[in-house]
């Protein structure tokens, strides 16, 4: 995995996906549109939940290689 530029970083550890997604929503709203957060999520459910959440919310999953996920905040609100 190549190094992805990011403006924020959050290590969610082994946090379960329900709690993880609620907290991720808070973290991503702190970013400006187009900025990227680097997320470390150890929970096995993140493999399916993070891409699905991005699709539902309109944010872009720029790069993913469990447990690292790079998510770009959507540009248009």
ZIDAMO-V302477 format. One record per run of one state. SS is the DSSP state (a for helix, b for strand, c for the rest). FROM is the first residue (numbers start at 1). TO is the last residue. If there is no record, write none. Layout:
SS/FROM/TO + SS/FROM/TO
This chain:
c/1/7 + b/8/13 + c/14/16 + a/17/29 + c/30/35 + b/36/41 + c/42/45 + a/46/57 + c/58/59 + b/60/65 + c/66/67 + b/68/72 + c/73/77
